[in-house]
Amino acid sequence: MAQTFLTSMAPGRRAAFAGAAILAIGCCCGAALAASVDTQVQTAEGTLAGSWQPGYRLFEGIPYAEPPVGALRWRPPQSPHPWSGVRPATEPGAECVQQAIFWRPGSPASWHEDCLYLNVYTPAAEAGAKRPVLVWFHGGGWVNGAGTDVQPAWLTAEGNVVVTVNYRLGALGYLALPALDTESADKQSSGQYGDLDKVEALRWVKRNIAAFGGDPERVTIAGQSAGAGSVCWLMASPAAKGLFERAVIQSIGNCVNIDHSQATERGQRFAKALGCGDATDAAACLRGKSAAEIIDAQVATALPWRPVQGGAAQPTLAPAAFAAGDFNRVPVMIGNTRHETRAFVYEGNDLVKQPVTAAAFEAAVRKAQGPNADRVLAQYPLSAEPAPGAALAAVETDSGFACNAVPVVAALAKWTPTYAYEFRDETSPPRPYMNVPSSFPIGADHTSDVPYVWQSETTVPLTPTQMGLARIMLGYWSNFAASGDPNGAALPDWPRYGAEAPRRIAFLTGGRTEEISADAYAVEHHCALWDALAAGKGL
């Protein structure tokens, strides 16, 4: 049934730093232009009325699927129904079900399952415009986050249309169970709801983005952390074929997708925690639980939720699909930060307890590495780092991000143009929750690259020196979205990663860059050690 919306619009939430950010990039837009911009757009589903922000138009809270509630809980997303009248698009949609978390200060827990909304940032209307499109999938460990975690005014000022997306999280997005398998079309595809949401969002983009001045044939999918893991899933998904032309993967190591059997085992533990493990109709039992009960069970079980392999939408785990060349072959930008896990070590120690001691460092390595601990400790002496916490982060960064990403990069580069990077600006600003002094420099840690391109909030605006690097990175990301090649005039050359010349670009303080050879990268991150341990050598 069509829905009717009033034409009046409530004031939208504003990005506090948007105007200054655009000025920093060099975009100047006058009041006369703002007054003349048409903020109504006709989509396939109906008319939307957005708002004018300093330098761009913003359309928020656009439904890209039917609310996944009631009988639609734990089912693939359904295309949205049309509406009549003008739908206000001046407030973001509700965030998907999630608990509150310290790293999102100001964001409360959400019990909203009606959350499948996206936001569109687009330059001023221009007849016949066909601008590059970037679709952003947020991070948050597949249990937290929302499309509004970034506010990409700078990318829009560069001439791009940017879409940010909410998707189902935690158990509501990634629960795999035999009872849910039987409801899927191929009887083996439960646990993929959060990533099928992304497929549905991309279908919406293909169907509608031209109305916002975007080019539906130049769509780049991008994500960081959990969002990057889902980009891996989409690249390996036949369901997403033809829905995007490029991909950006930021900080996810080996993609951390899991196979269906592992997901199902975790799902059965979760169902048991909710009291549905032995139910005659487990699916009905689960659908009878509230969002609050689901959050409680997630906290109690502490299960990791990940993109799931299985069935027609994801027949092969992403790294294996990349190695075999059996994936959506589009140009790729892929990279990590120099000290990915310094933030995690800080969060688990300095922020809530006390700094890591030398004894705690050794104990943590022995617990994680077992019989290989002496070998690891020998290559990570405390004398090489400013503090034991930094030493622990070096071990975890190299083993969990830097080195296990190498086979993924090499596999992609065999089949498609691939551009690899490492973010190394040690001056990158801290985030709002980092209000307890750290025992070591946090520097270029997990997520520290995001403010330079996508504009997540930081405690302070980027400095002029940091803006120098932001301008360089914005140029690369924009060129890549436009053509599949990040290189362009006035930018340092970014070499394509290849078997004969496996080189990365390093993003350095102030906008400097340098090339990193595969050998230099491997030495800095001790990849020979981690490769040997992964292969079972020297055990």
N, C-alpha and C positions, 0 to 999 in steps of 0.2 A: 504494500500500500504506500502510495506517495505520501511524503511528509511535507507539511507547510510550515514555513519559517517567517517570522516577522521581518520587516525590512529595517527596523531600528537596530543599531549596533552598539553594544557596550564597549567601553574603552578597552583596548587590548593591553596585555602585559608588554612592557617596553624593555628592550635591551639597554641597560643603563650606560654601557660603554660604546654603543654603536656609533653615535655621531662622532666622538673623538677618534674612534678607530678608523672610520672612513677618512677623516681629515688626515690622519697619520699616513694613510696610503696615498693621499693626494687627490681624493675625489671631492669636488665642490659642487653642491647642487643648491640652487636658489629657491626661495619661497615661491616664486612665480611658477617654476617647474613643478614644485610639489602640489600647488593648487590645481594644476592642469591635468594631473595624472588620473586616469580612469582606474579605479580600484575594483571594478566589477569584472568578473571573468565568467564566461559560459563554459561549463564542463559537460561531459557526456551525461552526468547525473543531475545537473542543475546549475543555477547561477550562484556564484559566491561573491561576497562583498568583503574585501580585505581592508588593509589600512596602508597609509603612506608613512614610512619611516624615513629618517634622514638619509637620502640617497637610494632608497629601494622601496619596492612594494612588498608587503608581507601578508600571506594568507595562512592562518593558523587553524588547527582543529578540523582539518578536512577528513571526513571518513573515507577510507579506502576499502573497507570491508564492513559487513554487517557485524554488530556487536556479538562476540563469541560467548554468549551467555546461555544458561539453561541447557537445552538439548545441543547447542552448538559448542558448549565447552568440550575441549579435547576432540575437536573436529577441524578439518581444514577450513580456512577462511572462505567466506562466501562474498561475492561481489556486492557492493552496496546498492540499495534501492535508490531510485531517483527521488527527488523532492520537487515541489512546486514553490514558486515565489523565490525570494532572495535569501539565501542562508548566510548569516553573519559568519565571517571567518577572521575574527579579531581576538580570539582567545584560544590558547592551546587546548587540545583534548586532554582528558584525564590520563595520568600515568598508569601503566599496567601494574597489576598486583605485585607488591614488593614491601619488604620491611624497610624501616628507616635505617640509614647507614651513616657513619660518621663522615665519610668523604663527600657526602652530598648535604652539607649544612644548609638548613632552611627548607629541605624537602622532607615532608612527613611520610610515613608509611601510606600505602595506597591499597584500598580494598576494591578498586574499580576494575571490573572485567571488561566493561565497555570502554576500550582504550585504543582501538585500532585506528589511529589518526596520524596524519602527517602534516607538515608545514612546508610552505613554499616561499622562498626568498627569491625575488626576481627584480632586475633593473626596471627602470621606467619603461612604460609601454612604448613599443616602436613597431610600426606596421611592417609585417613581413619578417620580423626578427626570428632567427633560428640559432639560439645561443647554446653553447655546450651545457650539459646538465650533469650535476654531481648529486648522487643519492647517498646520504650518510646514515650508517647504522651505528648506533652508540655502543660504547663499552659498558662494563659493569658486571662482568662475570656471569652473564646470562641470568642474573637474579636482580639487578638494579639498573636504574638509568632510564632516560627518556630522550626523545628527539630534541627537547629544549635544553639538553645539557650543553649544546653548542648553539651559537648565534652567529652564523657565518656572513656577517655584513661585508667583510673584506673580499671574500671570494665573489660576492655579488657585485661589488665595486669593480672587480676585474672583468666583469661582463659575463659571468656565469649565472645560470639558474641553479639554486641549491634546494634540495628536498631533504628534510630530516624526518625520521620515521620512528614511531612507537611500535613495539612488537611484544608478543606474549613472552613472559619471563618465568624462570623457575619451573616448578612442576606443571604449571598451566601451559607452558610453552614446550616442555621437553620430556614429559612423562611418557615412557614406553612401557606397555604392559600387554600380555596376551589378550586380555579382555578388550583392550583398545585396538589391538591389531585386527581382531575379527571385524571391527567396524570400518576399517580402511578398505579402499577399493581393491588393493592387491593382497590384503590380509597380512601385511608385514611392514606397515609404514607408520606405526604409532611413534610418538616422540619427536615429530618434525614440525609441530604446529608453529613454533616461533619462527622457524625458517621458511615455512610455507607462507607465513604472514609477509615476509620480505618479498617472496615471489609475487604475491598478490599486490603489494605496493608497487612493484616494478610494472605489473600489468596496468595499474592505474596510471603510472607515469607514461607508458607508451600510448595510452588512450587519451590522456589529457594534457600532457606537458606543453604541447604546441600552443594551447590557449594562453599559456603564461609566457610565451616567447621562447620556449625551449625547443631544442631539436630532438625529436624522439629517436633519431638515428645516431645520436652522439651522447649516449648515457654512460656515465662512469659510476660504478658502485664503489663505495669506500667505507672502511670501518677501522676502528682501533680497538685493540684488545679483544673482548668478546665479539664486537662488531666485525673485526678482522677475521676471526674464526668463522663467522657466518659468511663472510665474503668467500673464504675457501670453500665452504659448503655450496654456495651458489655457483661458483666456478665449476664444481664437479657435478652439478645437478642438471639432468636433462630437462627438468621442469622449468629451469630458468633460461634455457637455450633461446637466443634471439632477443632477450630482454635487456641486454647491456652490451656495450662495445669496448669497455676498458674496466680495469679493476685496480684498486689501491688497498694494500694490506699493510696495516701499521701495527707492529708489536704483538705477534701471536706465535712466534716460534714455529712449531711443526703443525700448526692449525688446531690441535687438541680436539679434533672430532673423535667420537667413539663409535664402536660398532654396535649393532642392534642387540646382540646378546648381552653385552656389558650394560647397555642402557636398560634392558629389561630386568636384569638382576637388581639394579639400583631401584627401578620402578617398583618391584615387588617389595623391597624393603620399605619404600615410602608408603605404599598402600597398606602395609601391615601397621605402620606407625599411625595411620589415620583410622585404623580399625576396620579396614576394608579388605585385608589380606585373605580372609576366609569367607568372604561374602559370596552368596550364590550368584549375584549379579554385581561383580566388582565395579563395573563402569557406573551403574546406577548409584551404588554406594558412594563412590567418589564424587559424582555430580551432586550428591546431597550435602556435601560439606561446604561450609562457608569459606570465603577468602581468608578470613582470620584463622580458621582451622588449618588451612593449607599452609599459611605462613608459619604457624606454630610447628607443623610437621616438618617443614623445611629446616627450621632452626634446630629441632630436636634430632633429626637424622644427620644434619650437616653434610648432606650428599652434594657433590658437585654436579651441576647441570650443564650439559654440553650438546652441541649439534650432533644429531644421530644419523648414522648410516643405516640403510635398509630400504628395500622396496624400489619402486620405479623412480621416485624422486631423488634418490641417492644410492645407487646400486653399489658404489665403491667408496671407501674412505678417500677423502680428498688427496692426501699425499700419494697414495697408490694410483689414483686416477691421473694425477699430474705426471708421475713417473711413466705411465703407460701412454700418455698423450691422449687419454680418453676424457677430455674435459672441454669446457667452453673456451676455446683458444682465443683470448683477447690480450692485447698488450697489458702489462702489469707493472706497477710500481710497488715495491715491497721493501720493508726495512724495520729497524728497531732502534731503540735508544741505547746509549753506551752503558748505562748502569740501570737496566730495567728494574731490578728488584730492590734497589736501595729504598724506594718508597715503602715496599712491603715489609722490609726489615724494620724500618723506622716505625711503621704502624703497629707492628706486633711487639715492639720492645720500648723504644724511647718514648713513644706517645702515650702508652698505657701502663707500662711497668717500670723498666729501667733499661739503660743501655746494655747491649750485648757485652759480656766480659770475655776475656781470653778463654776461660774454662768453658763458658757457654758456647763459644764458637766451636771449639773442638768437640764438645758433646753433640752439637747439632750436626756437624759433619759426620761423626761416627754413627749417629742414629740414621741419617739419610743414606750413607754410602756403605755401611756394613763392612764387609771384608776389603772393600776398596778404599777405606778411609785414610789409611796411612799414605797411600799413593796420592790422594787428593790433597791432604794436608801438606805434603812435600812441595806441591806446586803452588800452594796458596799460603805462603808464610805470612804471619801477621806483620812482619817488617815491611811488606810490600804495600800495605794499605794504611790509611790514616787512623783507623780504629777497627776493633774486632767486628763491629757491625758492618763496616764497609767490606771486610774480608768475607763475611758470610754472604753478603749481597753479590760479591764477585763470583763466588761458587755457584750461587743460584741463578745469576744472570747468564753465565756462560753455559751451564748445563740445561737450563730451562728455556732460554730464548735464543742467545746468539748462535750457538753451535748446532742445535737441532733445527734451526731454520735453514742452514746451508743446503741440505739435500732438497728442501722444498724450492729454494731459489734456483738451484741447478736444474731441477726437473722442469720447472716452468720455462727456464731459459732455453732448454732443448727444443721447445715447441713453439714459443711465442716471444715477441720482443719483451724483454724484462729489464727493469731498471732498479737496482738495489741501492740502499742508502743506510747510513747510521747517523743518528742525530747526536751531536757531541757538544752542544752549547752548555757548558757547565754553569753558566750564569742564569739559566732558565728560572723563572720565578716560582716560588712555593705556592701551594694551593691553600685555600682558606682554612682548612682544618689543621694545617701544620703549625700550630700555635705553641707547641712545646719544643724547646731547642733540641736539635739533633746532636748526637755525639760524633757525627761524621758529615761531610758535605753530601747533600742529597743530589745536587747537580742534575745531569741529564738522565732522569729516571723515567719509569713508566708513566706515560701520559704527558711528559714535559714538552713533547713536540706539538701536542694538539693546539695549544693557544696560538701558535705561530701561523697556523693555517685556518683552523676551524673556529677559533675564538671561544674556547671554554673559559669560564671565569677564573681569574687569579686574584690574589690578594692585592696586587698593584698592577697598573697598566704596564705593558712592555716598555722598557726604556728605549731611548733612541738607538742604542747599540743593538738591543734585541730586535727592534723593528728593522734594522738592516738585514738581519737574517730572515725575518718574516717576509720581507719584500721578495727576497730571492726564492724562498719556498713557495710563496703564492704564485710567482711567475712559473715555476716548474709545474705545480699542480694544475694551473690554468692551461698551460700549453698542452699538458698531457690530456686534459679533458677535451681540448679542442681537436687534437690530432693523433693522440696515442704516442706522442714523443714529447718528453718534457723539455727538450732543448729549444732555444729560440734566441732571438737577438738580445744582446746585452746580458746574457746569462752565461756563467762558466759552463763549459762542456760537461755533460753528464754521460759517461760512457755506457753503452748497452752491455749488460752482463752476458758473457759468452763462455763457452767451454775453453776456448783458446786464451781468452783474456777475461777471467772472472774478476771484475773490478766493481767496487762500490764507490759511491760518493759520500764523503763525510760533510755534514753541515756543522760549521764551526762558528764560534762567537763573532758577531759583528757582520755576518754575511760572507765570511770566507768559506771556501770549500777546498777539499783536496781529495784526490783519488786514493783508495785503499786497495791494495792487491789482495787476492785471496790468501796468499801466504802471510802477509802482515796481519790481516784480520784473524787468521787461525792462531797465530802466535799470541796476539793480545788476549784472545779469549780461551787459550789452552784447548783448542778444539781437537788436537791430536789425542789428548788424554780422554776427552769425552767420547770421541769416536771409538777409541779402543775399548772403553768400558761398555759402550753400547753394543759393540761387536762381541763382547764376552772375552776379550783378550786380557790376560794377566790376572784373572780372578784367582 
